Amino acid sequence: MTYQTLISLCDPVEVSGPEPSTIGTLTQDSRTVEQGSVFIARRGVETDGHDYINDAIDAGASVIICEQSPDTEKDVCTLVVEDTRSLIGPLAQAFKDNPADKLNIIGITGTNGKTTVATLVYQTLQKMGTSPSLLGTVTKSIAGQTTESELTTADPIELAKDMSKMVKAGSDHLVMEVSSHALDQQRINGINFDVAAFTNLSHDHLDYHPDMEAYAHAKKKLFDGLSENAYAIINADDEQAAFISKDCAANIIDFSFQKALEIECQVLSNTINGLVIRIAQTMIESPLVGAFNAYNLTEAFLICHALGYEKETVADALEELHGAAGRLERIADSKSDENPVVLVDYAHTPDALKNVASTLANLKQDNKKLHIVFGCGGNRDKAKRPQMAKIANRYADKVIVTSDNPRDEKPERIIAEIMSGFEHPETVDQIVDRKEAITQSILDADAETMILIAGKGHETYQEIEGKKLDFDDREVAREALAKRNSNAKNKGE
């Protein structure tokens, strides 16, 4: 990166200070500044990078990019621009030789289904011989090297670094989940998407967005930024579909299971063992369960076809896939005829819980029962707590309310707010300790019961008072099933 190139990219309204002798790495965190770094001051939700300009200069920054002249007597090159937030993405890409331009990039957004769709597309591309990478809620996978993700969509500088690694490792496709926070905060600026997909929109993140309208507008930004050469895959059955598609310059491919469109879809079979669906004239038989997964499969199918792959090849690949971890994941030990069917799902929003709970309620036979174990996260949207209670109450034969990730809130208070949504709270069990709640639900159930453990899915921790403690619903469920089987064996002897 040369100084003149930096000036050209920033288009500053004011330049002051000496021309830097070196241009180092780009950073927005004063703690990571090295000698020669370019520090860009971004106004965040909780902090303002402008407050740390002097720290960055003291640490050796050679250039400061900011929105107002800093209050400093130190002689440093300063570029004042109109909006640093919108500039970070393009700058980050330029500092890494624009890796986004060397990848076929697929972006998936929506309230529910992002992780499953992204995982299905990623796995399908692998089966078809490409070298894809994945950035999502659960994992970050760069050319087969997988680590846990901290954010659904990282900051622009980390994104550019990851994309550079992908290109160097030989990746040709990037499948990424795109959150509403990232869209609102312009974290994906500088990235041109080849395909974007919209899953659905329902109540979530209203602790961040002021209302559902603002939430929808944030999601729409992904599609507003598409070029006329890109493709937009739209779930036309969602009530926000027309709004999301409005004024989108891309080639729009919408589909429906409910109305007559060019791509008309149908669920032919939906059992606890899987789905059979028809997408236009293509049939797919999948081990995934539930009508919502019919939508996820369709999105994945249409994304891959938009990338240029043959329909039958994509369908054959999808039939072998089991989707994302912790998404209606059946615990293997629960497949015994002597045990209840135990399923773990990430459903932590009213709509997601409704999807999985209604699916299981519809799949259960006359003599089967559905038990639901769930809680709600702390320091998050409180309005959804009684809503989720109403949904659990509607579909479950028995409910246990417990802790999720209480974070800095008292678990008992969260549970009390959930309980306010039950019509007959006296019929609902309250067990604050999540491990105890899961274990008790499995030990008490009979073989005619399905147990849905909702809220945490793939997560391998529980967040309590600022600490992330080891905790995995699936491991707890396996231990409880083993204990149940041991108890049954001892009783038999």
C-alpha positions, 0 to 999 in steps of 0.5 A: 500500500502506497501513500498515494493509493491510500489517499485515493482510497480515502478521498479525505476532506482534510490532510495534515501532518507529515507524509508517512515513511512507511504504511503498515497494517490497518487496524481499528483497535489501538491495542494492536497498533504497531510501528507504522500502522494505519489507525482508523477511528470508528464510532462504534455502538459502545465505544468511539475510536476517536477517544483512542487516537492518542494511544494509537499515536503513542504506539507508533501509528504512522497514519490516523484516519478519522472524522474530525481533526484529533485534539493532539499536539503530536505530529502525525499524518492525519486524514479526515474523512466523512465516514470511517465506518463505510470506509473500513471494508474497502480499505481492509480489502485493499490492504490485503490485495482485494481477496474478495474479488478472487472468490465466488461469494455467497451470502445468506441472511435471515432470522432463522435457517442461515446456519443450516443453509450455509452448511448445506451449500458448503458441504454440497460444494465440497462434494462437487469437487470445489475448495470452499470456505465457510464463515458462520455462526458455528464455525469458521472453515478456511480450506478445510481448517475449522475453528469456532466462530465468535461472531456470525459476521466478523469485522471488516479487517478480520474478514479481509484477513480470512479471505486472504488466507482462503485465497492463499489456501486455494479456496474458490468459493466462500459461503458466509452468513450475514447478520443484521448487525453486520449489515447495519454496521457496514461490515461487508462494505467492499465485498461483492456477492455473487449470490445472496439468499434471504431465508425469513424474517421474524422477531429477533435482535430487538435489543439492538434494532429499534423495531421490526421495520429497522430490522428488515431494512438492515437485512435488505441492505445485502440485496440493495448492494447486489450487482445486475450480474448477481443472483438473489434467492428469495423465500417468497412465502415470507411476508417481507419477501417483496420488500427485500426484493424491491429495487434489487438489481440482481437476477431474482429467483423466488420460490414458494411452497404455498403459491404458484410461482415459476419455482413451485415447491412441495413437501411430499413426505415429512416424518421423523426419519426425513423429508421428500420434497419437489423443487419444480421438477427436481426431487430430493430425499433428505434425512433432515426433518421438518417443513422449515428444513424443506425451505433450507434445502430449497435455498441451498439447492437454488444457490448451488444451481445459480452458481452454475451446477447441474440440478441433478448433481446438486440434488444427489449431493444434498440427499447425503447431507445432515446439515449443521450441528445442533439444528434439530440434531438427534442424539444417537443414543436416543434411537433405542426403542427403550429410550425417548427420542432426544433432539437438540436445537438452537431455537432461541427465537419465538419463530425458531421455537415455533418451527421446531415445536410445531414440526415435532408436534405434527410428527408425533403419533397418537400415543407419543408425547412432546416435552420441551426444555428451554430458557432465554438468554440474559442481556438480550431482547426481553420481549420474546421471553413470554412469547416463547412460553406461549409457543412451548405451552401450545405445542408441548405436553410438558414444559421445563423452563431452565437457564440458557446463557443468563450472562449478567442477569439472575437466572431466576429473574429470566425464568420468572419473565418466561413464566409470565407467558404461561396460561397455567404456570402451575403445570410448568416445571422450573429447574434453574440448573440446565444440566439438572433440567436436561437430565431430569427430563430424560430420566423421567420420560418414557420411550413414547416421548420426544424431548426437544432441548432448545436454545443452545444447539451447537454451543459448547459453553454456558455464559454466566456472569462474564465467564464461558463455562464448558457446557454442551446440551448434546453431551449432557443428553448423552450422559443422561441417556447412559445413566437411564440405560444403566438404571434400567439394566440395574433394575432388570438385574 
